[in-house]
Amino acid sequence: MTPQERAALDSTGPFLLIGTPGLPGDYSYKLLWGAPQARSPQARLGTLVHAVLCDAMKLRLEGTAVDGRLGVTLFRSRWIAETPEFRAKNGHLFTHGSEMIRRYVDSDEFQKANVYVMQHRDAAGKPTGAARPMLEFPFNIDMGKGLSLVGRFDRVDNRNGKPVVIEYKTGIVRSDASLKTDD
């Protein structure tokens, strides 16, 4: 098992490892249960920012004029729902998150986004249910050999007829040199 595989297992929770030791590729993993992990203040900020950007884009797609000020108002309403202890210890994150949201929502990347709309269809090709924009859009990709890649796209845009996955990142911006290392 590679160090990256071991780290992935350790960070998620207990797993059952099934297979024949010593034969590459003969292992499969099964999640037994996910041990709850304490979330850092920065991770909570990221969750809040993602939710606000999703809400703001839904409003924009419904025809509401959305600017950075409205984005910050949406952020403030989610921030207030956090515990008083969290807010008291992490006021700097409110300032950072507000500025991040204001700048992004006012940008062309947000204002001119052409979000894909997904329409589910039955086997005959007839639409089923309401079409929905691809925001916080879940996916489940069969990788073969009983493995699936499961996750969620923050947003999928349509650029010149091609899907472009937009992933919001709220962490520290790294230098070009540090991006070339595997730390």
FIDORO-692733 format. One record per residue: z, x, y of N, C-alpha, C, O in turn; residue in three letters. Coordinates in pm, whole numbers, plus 50000, padded with zeros to 5 digits. Each point is the difference from the previous one (the first is absolute). Last residue first. Layout:
REM FIDORO-692733
ZXYZXYZXYZXYALA
...
This chain:
REM FIDORO-692733
498775040351791501454998050009500324985450015501184996450009ASP
494525031949938500394989149911501514997750001500594997049896ASP
495505021450489500935004449897500464987949919499804988650041THR
497345007850339499265007549898500895005549890499515005649902LYS
502074971450494499304990449914499255006949887499694993649899LEU
502515031150446500964994649903499354989949907500474998049888SER
496935020850462500385010449904500954994449894499865003249882ALA
498854969250484498895002049906500385010149892499674998149883ASP
504404975950333498945008750048498915001149894500234997149883SER
502894958350156500025013849952498835007950056498954994350033ARG
504164960350109498655005349994500095014749962500695007850066VAL
502954953949796499745011050092498575004949980499545001649887ILE
501174948449962500825012149991499595010250103499214997350091GLY
498834958649794500975000050109500875012550000500935001050079THR
494064974749743500965010849975500925001050121499545000850114LYS
496624962849639500845003650114500995010849958500644998849896TYR
494374988449912501395001749959500785004550122499715010550057GLU
495264966549801500835004850110501435000449950500564989749962ILE
494185008749811501434997549984500745006750115499835011950026VAL
495044968249924500745011950040501484996549993500464990850068VAL
494334988749752501454998950017500625013550036499645010349942PRO
495274972950192500755007449898501504998450024500455000050114LYS
495954982950173499824994149868500755007049889499864996349883GLY
500535017350579498585000849963499784995449857499225006049926ASN
505474993150140499305008750095498585002149948499775006949901ARG
504954962450018498585000049969499325008350108499944996050116ASN
505425006149693499034996350104498595000349943499735006649900ASP
505664988849923498665004249960499034994750105499894987950020VAL
505795024549930498914992250058498695005349944499875012049973ARG
504325000449836500504994550126498944990950063500314989150048ASP
500095017649421499315005750115500594994050125500244987950005PHE
502035018849492499654990750107499325007850111500505010450045ARG
500474994549379500495002950134499604989450098499714988649965GLY
499575034849496500444987950069500545003950136500745009850012VAL
496375007649529500375004750132500304987550082499114991950026LEU
501035016349414499524992850118500495007050125501105005650003SER
498135002349417500575003850129499374991950112498814997149999LEU
500035003949514501214992450028500685003450131501134995750024GLY
494625022949826501105005049917501324993250033501075006149988LYS
495634987150404499725002849861501225005549929500985003850063GLY
498814980050394499575013949989499625003749856499635011449973MET
500794942950369500145004549861499415014049990498815002150026ASP
503344973350416498785005949945500275005149859500895008349980ILE
501074958950434500395004149866498735004749932499154991949962ASN
502994993250572498935003349906500605004349867501155004449994PHE
500084967850523500365006249872498765003349916498994993050005PRO
501815003650546499234994349890500325006949868499765012049986PHE
501334986550527501055001449899499484994249869500654991649936GLU
495884994950346501145006250065501155000249900500294989849938LEU
494674991450084500565010449914501035008350079499755011450040MET
498914934750027499685013650045500705010249911501084997449948PRO
497404954349863501085006450074499605014050042499295007049927ARG
498924939649878499685014150023501165006050079500634993250081ALA
500214964649593499625004050135499675014850005500595008249929ALA
498724963449608501055002550099499445004450133498795000950019GLY
497745004949632501254993649961501065003650104500185011750032THR
493954988049905501255004050067501204992149947499924988049975PRO
495775022049713500424990550103501325004550062500905004549928LYS
496625016249695499685004950133500404990550112499695002650117GLY
501034995549389498684994850040499615004650140498904997250046ALA
505375013749769498985006249915498594995650038499055007549981ALA
504374988150417500184997749856498855006449924499135006450060ASP
502965011250422498994991249939500294998449852500585008849937ARG
501735008350584500034999949853498994989949948499784989450060HIS
500275038450406499894986449948499995001049848499055005249941GLN
502355027150517499794998749856499954985249962500894992250037MET
498135040250421500624987549955499614998349854498825000549965VAL
501555043850401499354992949890500784987249969501224999750009TYR
498835023150482500734999349874499204992149896499514989150028VAL
499645039050426499284989149933500574999249858499495006349907ASN
502285015650598499965000149853499304987649948500244988850047ALA
500855026050419498634997749954499884999849848498895000049946LYS
505355007150282499364989150074498614996649948499594988450007GLN
502985049049812500614987049970499184988750063499684990249932PHE
498865053250148500124999249854500604986649957499604994449898GLU
500155018250564498784993849947500074998449849499454990449945ASP
505235010950325498865008649969498794991949952500134988849952SER
504444994850153499115000950116498735008149971499085000150082ASP
504314996249589499464986450022499064999950121499054992250003VAL
503235048449896499014996549897499384986350026498784998549989TYR
504685017550303498795008350010498954995849898498814999450033ARG
505394978549956499304997250126498695007850007498954994550032ARG
503945014249602499314987149989499204997050126498854995849992ILE
503815043150007498965001249897499184987149993498775000449998MET
505044999950277498905007750060498845001349901498844998950039GLU
505064980149806499394992050107498805007050061498944994050021SER
503705029249659499184989449940499294991650103498844996449982GLY
504255036650170498855006449935499044989449942498795000750021HIS
505294984350157499165005450108498725005949942498904997550050THR
504314988249646499434988350070499055004850109498904994650015PHE
503575037549756498864995349921499384987650062498794997749986LEU
505155021050198498845008550029498774995549922498875001750047HIS
505374978149871499344995150121498775008150037499034994650053GLY
504365004649552498595004150003499234994750120498814997049990ASN
505934994249885499815014049959498595005050027499785012150005LYS
501414942250089500875008850078499755014849969500005008450090ALA
497734957749659499515000650137500825009950084499445007650079ARG
501984983849480498735007350000499495001650143499595010950039PHE
504244962949904500295014249971498725008350005499985010850058GLU
499744941849983500505006450122500285015049979499785008150090PRO
496434968949606501464999550014500445006750130499345009350047THR
495834967749940500665010849928501514999250024500454993450094GLU
496434978250133500404994949868500665010849914500614996849898ALA
497485012950530501244992350018500514994749866501204998149984ILE
494585023650032501095009650017501354992650009500985004349940TRP
495034970650054500325005249867501185009850007500845000349909ARG
497534982650495500554988849923500355004449857500974995149943SER
496925036250347501374997250042500624988749917501175000849963ARG
494285009349973500865010449944501464997250035500895001249915PHE
495854971250277500114997249857500935010149932500804996449913LEU
498225011450534500824987949989500194996249853501114996449959THR
495965038850140501395004250017500944988149992501105001249946VAL
494314989650037500395007749882501455004450008500734999049901GLY
497354980750475500314990149896500425007049871500914995449932LEU
497685032550411501244993350041500414989549897501174998949965ARG
494675024149983501165008149966501324993450037500995001549928GLY
495094964649994500005013150063501285007349960500824994749925ASP
495894959249945501135008549961499845013450071498985006749988VAL
499174939350012499825012950067501255008349972501104996550043ALA
497074964549623500995003250103499675013650060499665009449929THR
497994969249693499514997450135500995002750112499664998050117GLY
500525009549387500094985650027499574996650142499974988250037GLU
500275057049818498944993549922500004984850019498964993549985LEU
504485032050219498705003350060498864992949928499094994850064ARG
505235001249751499894992650126498665002650066499354990650047LEU
501615034449573499794985949964499854991550125499134991350007LYS
502015053750054498594998449962499704985649959498934994850032MET
505545016350070499175000950121498534998049966499284993150073ALA
503835009149570500184987750078499084999950122499364989950029ASP
500725049649719499394989149922500094986950077499014992750011CYS
503185044150170498555001850013499254989349921498944995450043LEU
505775005349923499584996050135498495001450015499364991250057VAL
502605023649541500094985550011499514995150136499304990050009ALA
500975056749917498964993949918500004984950015498944993950017HIS
504545029650191498725002250069498864993749922499144993450058VAL
505155006249744499944991150117498655001250070499394989950036LEU
501455039549608499874986349950499884990250116499174990849996THR
501735054150110498644998449950499744986049949498944994350025GLY
505445017050103499134998950117498564997749955499304991550055LEU
503765017849613500194986350050499154997750124499434989350017ARG
500625053849808499284991149909500154985550045499044992349993ALA
503385040150241498575001550029499174990949909498994994450044GLN
505705008649886499684992450123498515000750033499424990250048PRO
501745015049440500335007450121499714991250122499224990449990SER
502174992249511498865001950089500455007150126501024996450060ARG
500745002749405500414998050139498815003050089499345010349985ALA
499984972149513500095012350077500464996550142499534990250058GLN
500684986549414499864998450144500215013350071500935007549968PRO
497034988649538501305001950063499834998650151499125006350058ALA
497904971849544499935008350119501385001150062500574990050044GLY
497835003449425500514992950116499915009650117500055012249982TRP
497444995449629501084992249941500674991650107500204988049983LEU
494675033249968501144998450087501044991349931499714988649962LEU
496595044049812500344986050015501254999250085501025006249969LYS
494655030049874501264997650064500244985050011499074992350023TYR
498075045949648499884988450089501394997350052500995003849938SER
496075039849806501204993250047499634987450077498974999550066TYR
498045034949747500464990549900501284992750040500584992849919ASP
496965043850319499364986950014500474989749900499544988550005GLY
501215061549857499694995450135499324986449998499124997349917PRO
504385022749729498584996450003499684994350138500434989050034LEU
504025024949847499125011549983498524996650001499175009150005GLY
504394953349853500245011950081498985010949971499625002349885PRO
499564945250070500205011349912500205012450085499085004350070THR
502244943850082498855008149965500375011149907501115000549947GLY
501324967450460499534997249865498835009249971499105001350083ILE
505314989750277498855008549975499624998349854500815002449910LEU
501974967850479499935003249859498725008049980498924995450037LEU
504264999750424498784996949928500195003049853500865008049962PHE
502204984450537499905003649859498684995349937499574988750020PRO
500165018950501501074994749917499785003749856499055007249969GLY
498675008150458499854985749980501134994149920500484989150033THR
498895058250072500174992850125499954984949982500404992750091SER
498965038249541501365001250052500204991750126501104994950022ASP
494565007849783500924992749915501415000050058500654989650004LEU
496095035850215499694985850012500944991649916500454989450045ALA
499865057249919500524995450129499744985250020500854992850052ALA
497295027749567501464999349988500624994750129500904991549996ARG
494495016950002500324988349917501504998249988500514988850007GLU
497995049450219499704988150078500314987349922500544990450055GLN
499865052049731501094997750096499774987550084500954993050034PRO
496795006949484499915008350120501204997450091500654989649988THR
499115007349464500004991450117500005009050123500785009550007MET
